[in-house]
Amino acid sequence: MKLKYLGTAAAEGFPALFCNCKYCNEARALGGKNIRTRSQSLINGDLLIDFPPDTYHHFLTHGIKGDEIKYLLITHAHSDHLYQRDLFRRYGCYAHNMGTPMLELYCSARTASALEGDIPNVHVNIIKAFDVIEFGAYRVAALPARHMPGGEPLNYIIESEGKTLLYAHDTGYLFDEVFEFIEKNNFRFDMISLDCTNVDIPIPDTGSHMGFPNINRVIEKLGSFGAINDNAIICVNHFSHNGNPLHEHLCNRADEYGYLVSYDGFEVEF
């Protein structure tokens, strides 16, 4: 399985649009891996996770042909994860000779309710927490995320090519029933990608995001019942400017625990 991080920031991006804090100013000066757009990932070239306002930029920057995307998983309806206006460009004079005439979009009912009417050439599939579905080369389990109360946000377990990924953004510490579901169904992860919005800013496990201390507790819990395969890749992702997500700083912190740090364009094959 191949995972490519297209955007790795929280809603404000990094540097943030209107911010002059020391972290944002330093990011502007340094550039490179310190420039982070809104959260989005691509799996195996045909499965997209989330659809932020930066999708067009991501496709141009990384040479992605949008019409080759067959499947789209949406985590929740916040605009940095679902910017539906650009989805309306999948028809007529806006999109000639598409290689994939119908895009299959998967999301919760509450997320679907945020969509403004039918989207041309997009088929919306409603899924619920703990549903396990199959499409194409993928088997996907939906997990309830600790985020956006009442909005039915989802995280995902994605299986393909004999590999298993846990993709958990935006979320706080995982619910007990999520750990129980993972253990009961004997999921064993080859890669884990976790929300690190807060970096080192303290946030309780009941909060809607995580930082390194919360991530460490998630990894410890998953390891306690053998859900992490030997040589599994653990990567932190989705950073707020408030937490100082300068790449060198993040790498120094993540090295303490053996984690990788995502950046825009970072690709992992496992």
Summary of the structure (lengths in Angstrom):
residues: 270
radius of gyration: 17.7
end to end distance: 5.6
largest distance: 54.2
contacts: 911
relative contact order: 0.17
helix: 26%
strand: 30%
